[in-house]
Amino acid sequence: MLFASIYTYRASMTEATTKRLTNLFMNWQPPKGYTIKVHYSFADGSGGMTLVETDSESAMYEANLPWLPFIEFRVVPIVEIEKSVPLGLAAIAWRESVKA
């Protein structure tokens, strides 16, 4: 499954914790079964986002755990548009088929 992982830095971040976070990141390896497709930083410095592929909720959890003192996460499953549009159309058709 694909996930968008949007993260923001905690308000408690200081220069020292930013240095610590950067050092940890430079030495981190993703867990098995967790593939980062892309990783972007927000240009305003507030955080960033990754697109991740994993079939394991445990791998997602394991990947986020080291960063919890520094970062808040919002993890959202995502669907390719080629798959989501037909599903949306099917849902509309079903709603229209149910009479009030």
N, C-alpha and C positions, 0 to 999 in steps of 0.2 A: 504494500500500500504506500501511497505517497502522502506526505504531510508537509504543511507549511508550519515551520516553527518560528514564531515571531518573538523576539526577546527585547526587553528593555532593561537598562541598568537600574539597579536599586538606588533610591535617593541617598542612601548612606555611603555611596562610593566616594572615595577620597583618592588623592594621588597615590598613596601607598597601596590601597586596595586595587587600584587600576594596574599598578605595576605587578602586584601579586597575580591578578587575573591574567594578565598578558603572559607572565612566566608559566603559569599553569597551562594556558592554551597552547603555548609553544611546545609543551612536553606531552600533550594529551593525544591519545589514539582512540578513535571511535570503537565502540564495542562490536563484537562479531554480529553480523546481520543488520548493521546500521550503516547505510551508505548516504553520505552527503553528496547530493547532486550539484548544488550551487550554494554559496554562502556569500551574503552581501552585508555590508555595514550601511546603516542609514547615514546620509550625508550630514544630518543635523547632530550626529554624535550621541543620539539617544539609545541606540541599540542596533539591531540588525535582524536578518532573517535567513533561514536555511530552507532549502527544499530537500527533504529526506525521504529515502525509501527504506522501509522495514516491514516485516510481517510479524514483528514481535513487540508487543507492548512493553515487555521487560527490557528489551534493548533500548526503546525510547526512554524509558524511565532511567535506566543505567546511564544513558548519554547525558541526561539533564542533571542528574544528582550532583556531579562535581561543581556545578556552577550556581547552585541555589543560594549560597551566601551573597552572591554578586548580582544575579540576574533573575528577573521574573519572566516566565515563559507563557506563551499562548500557543498551544499545539492544535492544529486544525487539519483533519483529513481533507485531501483535495482529490478532485476527479478531473481527468482531461476533458476539455470542452467537447471533443468528439463523442465522448461517452455521456456527458451530462445533458446535452441538448436532447437526444432521443429519450432519455429518462424523464426529463422535464415535460416533453410533449406527451409521453405516455401518462404522466400524472394528470396533465390537463384533460386529456381524453377521458380518463377514469372519472375525474370530478364532474365533467360534463355528462357522463353517462348515469350518474346517480341523480334521480329525480327528487325534488323537494317534497 
